[in-house]
Amino acid sequence: MLVDTDVLIWHLRGYPQATKRLDRLPSLTLSAVSYLEILQGIRNKAELAALKKMLERRAATLLPLSATSTKQAVALMELLTLSHGLQMGDALIAATALEHDLPVLTANIKHFSAIQGLVVEAFDI
């Protein structure tokens, strides 16, 4: 299961539903894009330390972007940006999930629903 940025943010903000859902995963796997998106929103060193501690405690796996996922993201954007408003971050996350044959756990079902072949699990806040 590839965990989308939104679920990780809910967890870091202390929402118990997000923490409980992450606790049910055998492991925490996220895209490098999700990590970068979270870093972009970090406001201070304490938040950065909390993020790093959480990832370490959960033995998180960070999946890097590859040539394959980049090509797939480009194809997804060309196909779905105009018709469905697919954004770069979501395209890269989806492409990473497709490359590794992983479902995506997200509260943003709309962002991923048009991507053929991608299995999406809804996270309800």
N, C-alpha and C positions, 0 to 999 in steps of 0.2 A: 504494500500500500504506500503510495506516494502522498504525503500530507501537504496540502496546499497552504499557502502563506496565511490565509485568513484563520484557519483552525489554530495555527501556531500563535498568531496574535491573540486570539481569544484565550488561549491557555496562558500566555504570558501576562495577560491582563487580569488573570485570576478567576475566569469563568469556570465554575466546577464542571459543567457539561463537557467542556473541551478537555479538561484534565482527565475526567473519567473516560472519555473516548480514547484519548492517547494511551491511557493506562491499559486499555484492552488490546492494544496492538502488540504483537510479538517483538517488534522493533520499530524505531522511528527512522523513516527514510524521507528525505526531502531533496528537492532540486537545489542546485547552487543558486538558481534564480530566486527561490523562496528565501534563502539565507540572505542574499543581497537586498531583497525587498525589505526584509526585517531590519537589516543594518541601516537602510536608508531612513527608517523611521525612529531609530534609536536617538534618545534625547540627551543621554548622559552616560558617564562611565559605569554607574550602578546598573543601569538597564543593560548595558553591554555585558557586564559581568554576570548578570542574572541569565541572560541568553546563553552565554557560553557554558555556565554551570548546568543549565537545563539540558543542553545538547550533550554535554559530557555525561551527566547522570543517566540519560536515556540511551547512551551509547549510539547516538545518531549517526546515520550514514548519509553523507552529502554526495549526491550524484552530480558529477561535473557535466558541463555542456560538452558535447562531442560534435564531430563533423556531421555525423548521422542525425543527431537531434537538431542541429542548426539547419540542415537542409530540410528536415521535416517541418520545422517551425516556419521557415520561409514559405514552403508549399501551403501550409495551413493559413498563414496570413494572406497569401495571394488568393486563396479560395474563400476565406471567411471574413476578412476585415470589412469589406464593403457591405456584404449581406448581413453579417451578424455582429459586427463591431468587435471582432476578436482583437485583443491587445497583445503587444509583444510579450509581456511577462507570461500571460496565460498560454500563448502559443508555445513558448519555450518549455514551460512546465508540462504541458500536454505532450509535446514531442519527446521529452525525457521519459514520461510515463509510458508512451507507446514503445520507445526504444527498449525499455527494460521490462515490457509486458506487465506493467503494474496498474492497478486501478488508482484513481485519484479520490482522496477524501477532501471534500470542499463544501462550504456553505454557498458558494457561488455557482450553483448548477447551471444557470443561464450562460455563464462564460464558457463552459465546456460542453454543453449539450449538443452542439452542432458538429462536434468532431467525431467523424466516423471511426469506429473501432476502439474508441476510448471508453473504458468502463469507469463510471463515476458513481461514487457513494455520497449521498447527501448527508451533510452534517447540519443538524438543526440546533440553532442557538436557543 
